[in-house]
Amino acid sequence: MALVPYDSIALWGMQKLHKSSSAYTFANRTIQIKQNWNQLGVAAVVWDAAVVLCTFLEMRGIDLQGSLVIELGAGTGLLGIVATLLGAHVTITDRKAALPLLEANVQANLPAELQPRAVVKELTWGQDLANFSPGGYDFILGADIIYLEETFMDLLQTLDHLCSDQTVILLSCRLRYERDQNFLEMLRGRFSVREVFYDASNDVHIFKAQQKVQYGDL
């Protein structure tokens, strides 16, 4: 979710926000991401949490080969692009206004033979769920999507819909405010949650969540 004012942009530096592109190296490829802060705000820049989660996927031995992945609040698409390069079939989602830039980045950074494995699709949390298979994904990825309190219940509803008991949710974020901790408590009410990585240099946490085991199902 994006396209709203972000009250922590001072933590970045306006010069970084307003760069027209940024470059990264993952999966032995240089990925050139177009940015457009002036038009789309937070949906159109690469946040540190996305870079940290990309690094985690590549360096921590997360096997995405052949897996079905969905990214929520994809923004510029860096995370979904990297997941595709690492072997996954990825549905890369955001709200409608973010899709043209997202689609352009996906097409510019994936070779032709990999593009069928990356599908850009509109998803407004809590509203477009009928367009997505319930429990149909091996991994759900989200980078810096926990910041707007009024979306928390819709995000939880979306996670519930997309998850099976085998789905792994990976969320990377900074814990800036009490509301961020409140979301984690809400998440723990529905899922088993643990922190799997902390990048001190960027102050980014990665949390892993899965459906709680229902003892009646054993």
Steps between C-alpha positions, in 0.01 A plus 500: 500500500629844421410832339467683831724746683770322697581669830854360525643623171743717696682177586593464136637815338302676240772456242470121524122518474506716191754303299346382174652154536703278729716197422548174689679171441319177582510151347808603300305771319493876517144616563419859401188624674315808378366727776242779493447650844339817368218311333442199727671571831588196711395254229768622264826475692702206628499479879777340703269224621462373143876488447552317831234241417647447153839440660345262753333295225822472304753453778308298758428202280128556457407254225255675269560273200162414349307649794187713472563842650287810542639841593271749674544876462774447245560866414788506251514120478859435609408220739274321253763532227765345725268217604438424133873499425541255790266254331152579627174558316400838643178699509611859562221715638416856594216744455397615153688831491833326567467238227642685193835572671502153654435334164771709332758394757409134471522505121829693501676269746388149416628319191231398254509135603426589864226757444219241487594407857425852630142627487417856605151518646282753679427429865342733750514318830167368615322592176630295205540164671265310269761548227758298697501132582437441870798328654667489161852620584816351648637838604349842569750786497460854627761773543419808708126455467425539872460871555141610435282402793169518316617224263597250771172308512482486119857371488422229755190399303712480186764284670227270633360458149832434330643260759480125526649316795818462293538864396798695633453876548816714502456862602788747522453832675631766729318522832460875513194553714275331754252425224756278328531293817121495521482342155744229605278423798200479268699270272595278793133463581450312173843362407811357660755781465872517567780735405746325270742782419600849610714732289646743751656724236158575351291436814287252305333194653380194308214301648382156396135411553296185439152383588471370853464125539146408593522204735165373386652445155781274624 
